[in-house]
Amino acid sequence: MTRTVYTPANAAHSELAHIAARRALYPLIFGVSGECLEYEAVANQETERQHILDGEMGIDRIVKVPVPGLSALLAFTIQERFRRRYKRDDAGQIIRDYMTFGDITITEWNHASNLPSELYKMTGGFFLYAYYEESDEVFWRPILVNVPGVLLALVARDIPCSKLRENPKRQTFLPITYDLLKELGVVAFYRERVSASYYTTRDVVTKLVTTPRGM
C-alpha cells in the first residue's frame, strides 16, 4: 500500500479525522482528559516556523500535555496519517480493505523528480497512523510509533531496506508491519479499534510507554 495522494478531499478527510482524534485518541494516548490537551497545527505553513516544521521536518501537529507538578505543558511533535480503510468503486461498493496489508508505509524517494521523500524529513517525536472512516466514526488499528526508534532500527538494519518497493507513481516506499514495529519496541500506543465518539472527563489508565521488546 502506498501513501495517500494529496488532494483537497484527502486533506479534508485528514482534518476531520484529526478533530475526531482529539476526542478519541489523544486522551487515551496521553492518559489525561481531553480538556487538558492543547494543539498547534503547523501544516498550513503560514509562518516561517510552520514552513520549517511541516515542509522540512515532517511535523503535522504539536500536542501539549499537562503533568502534575510541572509549571508548563510538555510538547510532543507528531506526524499524523489517517487513511481511509476501504477502496470503493464508482457505485460506492467496497472493493478492497487496505487494513489487510497490516503495515504502515513511509515514502522514500520520488524517482520522477529525483527528489527525496518523507523518510528523509521524519524528525518528529511520534508518527500516529490509523484507518478512519467518517461514516462509522471508528479508528481502526491506531498505532503511535517512536520515530527516532524507527530510524535507529533502519541504521541497525533491524528494518531491512531490501523491503523497499515502488508504486505506479515511481515513488519508492518502505512498508513496515505492525508485528515488526511491536517486536522492535518502538510502539508507544496501539489499539485494534477506538470509537471516535469516545470522550472522557477523567483520567484513563493508558500511559505513554514503549512496548516491551518481543510483545
N, C-alpha and C positions, 0 to 999 in steps of 0.2 A: 504494500500500500504506500502511496506517495503523499506528499504534502498537499493540503488543500490550496488550490489556486486562489490568489486574492481577487475578489470581486466585491462590489458594494453589498451584494446579497450575503456573501460569506462573512464580510465584516460585520454586518448587522446581526447575523447569527451568533458570531463570537461575542458581540457586546451583550446580547440578550442572555447568553449562557453565563457571561461574567456576572451580570446582575443576579442571576439565579444562584451562582456560586457564592455570592455574598450571603445569601440566606442559608444555603445548604452546606457548602464545602468548607469555606474558610473557618466558620465557627468550630466545626469538627476537627479540622487540621490543627488549629492552634489551641483548642480546648478552652475557649472563652466564649461568652455570649456575643452575638453578632453586633449588638450596640456598642461594644467596646473597641471594635476594629475600625481603622481609618484606611482609606485607599487613595492612591495617587496614580492616575493614568498618564502614561508617557507616550502612547502610540500616536497621538495627534501631532507630535513634533512641532508644537507651536513656539517653543523656545529652543535656544541652542542646547541647553541641558537635556531637554527631552529628545532632541535630534540625536545626541550622542548616546543616551541611554537606550533608545529604541533602535535607531538606524545602525549604530556601530557596536552596541553591546548586547542586543537581543533581549532587552528587558521590556516587558509589557506593562507591568504593574509594580508598585511598591505598596506593600501591605504593612501597616504599622500596628504593633501589638503591645498592649499594656502588660506589665509584670509587677505584681505587688512588691513594694519596697524600692522600686526604681523611680527616678524622678521624671523620666520621659519614656516615650514609646520606643520599642525596638523596631527597626525597619528591615523588612525582608524583600529582596528583589526577586521577582518571579516572571518567568516566561510562561504564557498560557497558550494552550491549544485545545479548543473544544471542537471536536469533529462530529459531523453527522454520522449516526450509526449506519444508516441504510442508504444504498443507491436505489433510486426508483426510476421506472420508465416514464414515458410521457403521460401514461394513464394514472400514474401515482402508485403503481404496484411495486412492491419490493422485489428487486432482482439480485441484490447482494447485501449481505450483512458484513460490514467491514470489521466488526468486533471479532470475527472468527480468525483474523490474522494473528491476534494475540501479541501484538508488539506496538512499540512506539517507533516513529521514524524521524530521522534528522537528515535534512538535505545537506550534501557535502560539496558539490561543485556544479555550476551551470556551464555545461560544455558548449552550448550555443553561443554564449557570450564570453566564455573562457574566464569566468569570474567565480570567486569563492562564494559558498552559500552559508547557511545558518550555523553549521558546525563550527566555523572559524570566528563567529562572533557571540558564542554562547558564554557569557561571563556572569550571568545572574546566579543567584544562590540556588534557586529551585526551578524545576520545569514541571508545570501542572498540566497533565494530559487527561482527557476524558472524552467519551462519546456522549453527546447530548442531543436529544430530540425534543423540540419545542412542543410537539403535540402531546407528549405524555409527561413532560416536565420531570424527566429522570436523567441523572448522570449514571452512565454505565462504566464500570471499571475505572473510576477516577484514581489516578496514581500521581504522587508527588515525588519527584526524583531529585536527588542531590546532584547538581550539575558538576561541581568540581570532582565528585566521586566518579561520575561517568567519564570525564576527561582523563582522570588518573587511570581508570581501567583501560582506556584506549592506549595510553602510554605504556602500561604494563602488559598490553596485548591480551588482557582478560576479555576484552571485547575485540574480536579479530576483525581487522579491516578487510579481510577476504570476503566478508559478508556484504560489502558494498554492491549495490545493484543500480541499474539505470532505468529510468522511466521513459515513456514516449516523448517527453519534453526535453530529453537529453540532460536531465538532472541526475547526478549520482546521489544516492541516498543510502543511509545506514539504518537497517531495521534492527531493533534490539528487543528481544522478547521480554515479557513481564517476568517469566521464570528466571531468566538470566539476571535481570535487574535485582530481583529478590535475593538470588544466590550471591551476588556481589555486595549486598548490604548497602545499597545506595537508595533504598526506598524509605522515605520518611512517612508516607501515608498511603494506604490502599484500602479500597472497598470494592466489592463486586457491584453494588448498586446503592445509590443515595437518591432519595426523593428530593426534588428541587423545592418542594413545599415545606421541607424541614426548616424549623426555626426554633431557637431556644433562647430563653431569657435567664438561663442558669448555666453554670459551668458544666461541661461534659467531660467524660473520662479520658478521651483520646488526647495524648500529648505528642508533641513533636519529637520523635525519636527516630533513630536509624534502625531499620530492620536488621535483626541479627543475621550474620552470615549463615547461609545454609537453610534459611526459612523456606 
